[in-house]
Amino acid sequence: MAEFFAMGGHGFYVWGSFGVAAVFMIIEAVLVVRQKRTLVQRLGRMVRMNSEVE
């Protein structure tokens, strides 16, 4: 099992790369959710503003 994680001496590079990619994928998902929430709030405000004007 230890040899699997060591990957012939390249384990640090391989697992480090996987770790960095996973971190960026999580950050991307969080940013997309936050952006969607902000967009929905802005659209809601625009709809309320337009309904008040009419």
Summary of the structure (lengths in Angstrom):
residues: 54
radius of gyration: 22.3
end to end distance: 69.3
largest distance: 70.5
contacts: 100
relative contact order: 0.07
helix: 94%
strand: 0%
